[in-house]
Amino acid sequence: MAIPEPEASSAIRAPTVLKWTGIVVGTLLVVLLITLAVLDENADALRGPIARVASAHLGREVHIDGRLQMHLLSWTPRVVVNQLRIANPEWVKPSGESTDMMRIGELQVSLSIPALFKGEVLLPYLGLDDSDINLVRDYVHTDGSLGYFQSRDKT
């Protein structure tokens, strides 16, 4: 029984490793493309999870009450969010109207993928339509107590 020499063994192993690496990378690319295509069509299923993650990061409630559309198979993927609401922080007491800091009828955001390869974040388009912004800023009264004032801006 002949034992193959180590050089011959590694020469046989290299094409096998390359073949399996190619199969794994190809499979991952196919799964990624299928996932992007499914998200393109069924983005509304992500409204709840996206709102929960945004709420956790912002420290205030975020609601997506309308449609969520994603157009991901592009060099400039675009996301359209309809009926987005972001609440004011807990320390703001309702002043009769709304406790929402921001209501946006339609938010459109697109991202440039080629710019990401250069290490830049470039938003070629950012659009707000039918928005209502209620900004609240805290201040200190002359007697030392805290208060706040509101400004309303409709755009």
Secondary structure, 3 states (H helix, E strand, C coil): CCCCCHHHHHHHHHHHHHHHHHHHHHHHHHHHHHHHHHHHHCHHHHHHHHHHHHHHHHCCCEEECCCEEEECCCCCCEEEEEEEEEECCCCCCCCCCCCEEEEEEEEEEECCHHHHHCCCCCCCEEEEEEEEEEEEEEEECCCCCEEEEEEEEEC
